[in-house]
Amino acid sequence: MTTVRLRHLAQVNPLTPAFDRLSGDDELTFLPMETVWPGSRLDISRRRRRESVATGYTRFQDGDVLVPKITPTFEAGRAILISGLLGGVGAGTTELHVLRAGPQIDARFLLYVVSTHSFLKVGEAEMYGVAGQQRVPDSFLRDLPVELPSMAEQRRIADFLDAETVRIDKLSETRERQLGLLAEAAFSRSYDAVRGASVAGDRKQSGLTWLGSVPANWRVAAVTHFFQVELGKMLSQERVSGEYLRPYLRVANVQWDHIDVDELAVMDFPPDEQARYRLKAGDLLVNEGGSWPGRAAIWGGEIPEIYYQKALHRIRPLGDELPRWLYYCLVVAERLKVFQVQGNTSTMTHLTREQLRPQRFPFPDVQTQRKLVADLDAAARSDEALRSLLQRQLALFAERRQALITAAVTGQFDVSTASGRNVTEGITE
């Protein structure tokens, strides 16, 4: 087995003459990064006109190997061998490197070379750029040493890995579907609770098109009828220093039903502002902007003194109403795109206070709220245990898939006699 630099085996980010031969009105396949996944998860259904992607996009053709260059997609091993493109030509995100196999290397074998553990680890070390925007340079690909078996052996390895990775990928797809079903069941429970589906007795129309009828004795009222809604402190450059630096929560900290306190920023909160912006255990926090407006979680008081920034709504009860009940109302409203519909936009970038405060939700009596919330919370805890198990299995599948590819490509076993089941021992059907 000889060692050859990749630049002698494949073109790295080559020109694509077939793209240039298209007319401006011709359609072609378009790949944003979210569609680039190995195996059956690859989505080649999107289309663009040639003139709309003539500049500022990566070009490729059937038979090319596409390697994501940016973190964390690169480390996730999402390289693909592309085929089935409309007219055999495509364009996509600039965050892709294109490898076009030459006569000495099988394109499928090349795909597995750039999917090995060693390739990904060394590539990660070669990244450049600022945190969160680091990229693998094309020089790393050009200079990559490849242990090159004969073409016949490359094809045997590729045939073996094609069969075995399909088996692992099918198991992963099953777990992904199970996670999706788990999420659907959780939403259905929340929706049924919010509309009082299990409550006996007369019903009335809620006046909310997304909700339908509710029990006749339930109130339907604006958020501000029962809760105080306030935005946090505006962040500015001069406020990241000062005498009264305190930790605060940002949009990134507030996930669905979870607040991440591992990485907290600090801002100056003088004594005359502390009462206004300091959080209390039980406060409901809702993202006003960021990547997911409307995402919400209850602050549990894990840190004695903490504050919040302007991109978050802090919701605090005026009386006995439960913030946890309102949380489940928001879960349902966000899933049903209530705020987007009311704002007449398909992509909501902000959930403003003017939108949130007058929003009407159903409110049973507090005793009923407590019972429904307790039932939902108990089911959520049960779901979380199953979700954790499924996610651990997915991580195991990914680990074993990569181990199998690495072992086969580096010649750690003879693929003509080996069984992938031996190498991936421990994977559960």
N, C-alpha and C positions, 0 to 999 in steps of 0.2 A: 504494500500500500504506500503510495507516494503522497507527499504533502505539497499542495499547490495553493498559491494565493488566489482568493476569490476573483480578483480582477482578471485573471487568466482563464477563468471558467465561465464567467457570466458578465454581461454588461450591467453596470450600476447606474441607475437613473438615465437610461438611454433616451434618445429621441424616438418618437412613435410616428413614422411617416403615414401610417394608415389614418391617424387622426387628421393630419394635414390634408388628406385627400377628400375629407368629408366637406359637403357644402354647409353654409351657415345655418340652414334650416334643418339639417339632418339631426335626428335624435340619437343619443347614445346613453349608455348606462352611466349613472352617477353614484359615487360612493362617498358619503360623509363618513366620519370616523365611527359613528355609532352603528353603522351597518357592517363594519369589518370584523367578522368573527370566524373562527375556524369551523369547518364542517357545515352541517345543515343550517347553522344560525346565520350564515352569510346571506345578506339581503341584496340582491341585484335587481330589484324591481323598480328602483327609482330612475327617472329619465330627465335629461336636460337637452336643450338644443345646443348644437356645437358652438354657435356664436356666443352663447351665454357663459361658456367655460373656456373660451379661447385663450384667456390670460388668467394667471393667478391660480391655476389648478394643476394637479399632477395628471399625467397622461399615461395610459397603459393599454395592453392588449391581451387577448386570450393567451394563456400559457405563461404569463409573467407571475413572479412571486412578489407579493406586496408585504412589506415589513413596516409596521408602525414605528415612527421614530421618536415619539414624544412620551414622556412619563405621564401616567403609569401604564399606558396601553402597551408600550414596548415590553415592560417587565411581565405583563400578563400573557405574553406569548401568543399574540393574536395575528401572527403572520398567516397569509393564505396563498394558495395557488389559484389564480383567478381563471374562470372559464364561464362560458354561457353569456358573455357580454353581447348586447344588442349590436349586431354588425361586427362583432369581434373586437370592438374598441370601447374604451371607457375613460372617464375622468373622475377625479375625486379630490379629497382633502390634500393640502400640501404637506400634511403630517405623515406622508407615506414615502418610503424608499421603494424603488422598483428594481427588481433583479430579473434579467432576461437570460435564461440558461443558454450556454453555447453547446457545441457538439460533444464536449467531453463530460458533461454532467447532465443527468436526468433531472428534469424540472421538479419531479416529486421528491427525489432525493435531496435536491437543493432546499425545498421547503422544510424537510426534516432537519437538515443541517442548521437552519436558522430557528429551529424550535427546540434545540437542545438546551440543557441546563447551563452548560459551559458558555454557549453563545450568549445567552441572556445575562448571565452574571458578568462576563467580561464587557459586554455592551453597556450594561448599567454603569460600570466603572469608567467607561469612556465618555459618558454623557457630559455635555457642557450646557451652560446657561444658568439662569436664576432658579431658585427653588420653585417647584411646581411647573416650570416651563423648560425643563431640561430635555435635550434631544441627543440622539445618537448621530454622530457625523458620518457622512458617506465614506470618509477616509477609513473609518473602522471597518466598514464592509469591504472596501477594496483590498485592504491589507489582511483580511481574515484568512488565517491558514486553514485549509480544508484537507483532511485526510481522505484521499480519493481512491476508493476501490475500483475495480474494473466496472465497465458499464453494465455487464451482466449481473454483477454483485449489487450494484446500485439499484437495479430494477428488482432484484429479489428482496432487498431490504425495504424498498418502497412498497412492494406488493404486501409484504408481511405487515408493515406499519399501517397501510391503508386498511387492512382487515381488522387489525387489533384496535386501532384508534376509533374506528367506527363503532366497535362494541362498547368501548368506554364512553364515547360520546352519546350513545343511546341511553346508557345508564344516567349520564349527567342530564340529558334532556328529560328523562323521567322525573328526576329529583326537582328540576326546574318547574315542571308542570305541577308537581305536588306542592311546591312553594306557592305557585300561582293559585292553586285551589284553596290553599290555606288562607291566603290573603282575601280571596273572594268570599270565603265563609265568614271571615272576620268582619268584612264590610256588610254582609247580609245581616249578621247579628246586630251590628251597630244601627243599620237602617231600620230594622224591625223595632229595636228598642226606642229609637228617636221618634218613631211614629206610633209607638204604643200598640204594636200589632198583637201582643199577647194579653193586653189589658181588656178584661171583659166589660160589657156595658155599651151604652149608646156612644155614637161617634158623631163628629161634626167635621165640616170642611175646614182645613187649616187656613185657607187663603193663600197657601204657598204651592205653586204648581209643581215644585220638585218633591213635595212631601205628601200631598193628598190629604186624607182624613186622619184625624187624631181623636183620642177619647174626648167625650163631650165636656168633661170637667177640667181638661188641660187648658192652660193659658198659652196664647201665642203672642209674644211680645218682643220688642226690640232689645238688643243686647244691653243698651244703656238703661233700660228699665230696671235691671237687676244688678248691673255690674258697672264699675268704673273702668274706662278704657283710656290709657295714657301711653304716649310714645316716650322713649328714653332720650338720653342726652346725645346731641349732635357731636360726632367725632370731628376733630380738626387737628392740624399738625401741632399747634401750640398746646393742645390739651393732652398730649402724650407725655408731657413732663410737668413737674410742679410739686408742690409740697404735700399734696393729698392724693397721691397715686393709689388707686384702688382697682382690683380686678372687676371686669364687667363682661357681660354676655353679649355675643354678636350673633348674627344670623347663622353662621356656621356652627355655633354651639347648640342651636335648637333644632334637633331632629324630631321625627315623629315619635312622640311619647318617650323621649329620652333627651336629656341635656348633657352634652359632653363637656366636662370640666378639665380635661387633660391639658388643653392649651388655651390659657386665658390671657387676653391682652389687658393692659392697664391704661387708665385715663385719670385725669385730675378731677376729683370730686370734692370741692371745698365744703366746709361744714354747712353752709347755708343751702347747699344742693342735696345733701346726703339724704334727708328725709324724703325728698321728692323722688329720687331715683333708686333708692335702696330696695332690694327685693325682700319679700317675706316668703317663708315656706307656704306653699299652697297657691301662689300666684300662677296664673295661666299666662304663658308667653306664646305669642303668635308672630310669625315672620311677616313683616310688612313688605319687605323686598327680598332681593337675593335670588337664588336659584329656584326657590320653591315658596312663593308667597302663600300664606295660609297654613303652613306647617306649624304644628303646635305641640307643646309639652308643658307639664306642670313642674314648677321649681320645687325641689324637695328639701331645700335648706342644707345641702351638703357642705356649703361653705358659709360660715357665720355672717360675713359681711361681703356682699357682692351687689353690683349695680347692672344697669343695662343701657344699651345704646339706642339711638333713634330709629334704627331699622327694625325694632321690635315693639310690638304692642304688649303692654302689661295689663292684664285683666284681673280685677280684684272685686269680689262680691260686696254689694252694698248691704246685704242682709244675710239670709240663711241659704240662698241658692248655692249649688255646688259647682265650682269651676270645672270639676271632672265631668259633670253632665254637659256643660257647654263645650268641653273638649270633644266629646263624642258627637255633638251636633256639628262641630267644625269639621271633624273627620268626614262625616257624611256630605256636608256641603262642598268641601273641597273635591271629593271624589266625583260628585255629580256636577262639578264645574259651575256651581251656583253663581259665584262672583264673576266668572268670565262671561256668563250669559247676561248678567245684569250690566256688565261693563261693555257689552257688545264687542268683545274682542276675543280672538281665539288663543292669544298668548298673553296671559296676565303677568305683568312685570312688577306690579305693586298692588297690595291690598291696603288701601288707604284707610285712615281713621274715618273718613267721610263715608266709605263703603261699609266698614265693619260695625260702627256704632248703631246705625239704624236697622241693621240686619235682624230680621225677625226669626225666632226659633220657638219650638214648643217647649213649655215648661210645666211638667206635672207638679204636684205637691212635693215638698222636700222629702217626705218619707218614701214616696215612689221613686224619686230621683236616686235616693240612697240604695234602694233595692236593685233597680236596673243597673246602676253603676257597679254595684258589688258583683252582679252576675256577669257583666261585661268584663270586669277586671279579672275575675276568676278564669273565664274562658281565654282571656289574653295571656295569662300566665301559663296555661296549658299549651296554648299555641306556641309560645316562646320556646318551651322545652322541645317541642317537635321541630320548630324552625331551626333551632340550634343544631339538632341532630342532622337534619337535612343539609344544612350549610357545612357542617363538618364532613359529611360524606362527599359533597361537591368538592371541597378542598382536597380530600383524599384522592378523588378521581383525577383531578388536575395534576396532583403530585405524581401519581403513578403513571399517568399518561406521559408526562415529561421524562420520568425515569425510564420508561420503556423506549421512547424515542432516542434518548441519550445512549442507552446501552446498545441499541441496534446500530445506530450510526457510527459509534466509536468501536464497533467490533467486539464488544464484551461477550457476545454469544453468537453462534451460528444460526442465522434465521432460517436456514433450510431444515433444521432439526428442532429448533426451539418452539415452545408454546408461549404465546403472550400471557396466558393464564398463569404460568409459573412466575413470570417476571412481575405480574400485577397481583400477586397473591394478597388476599385480604380485601379485595374489592367485592362488595356485596351486590348480588343481583337484586 
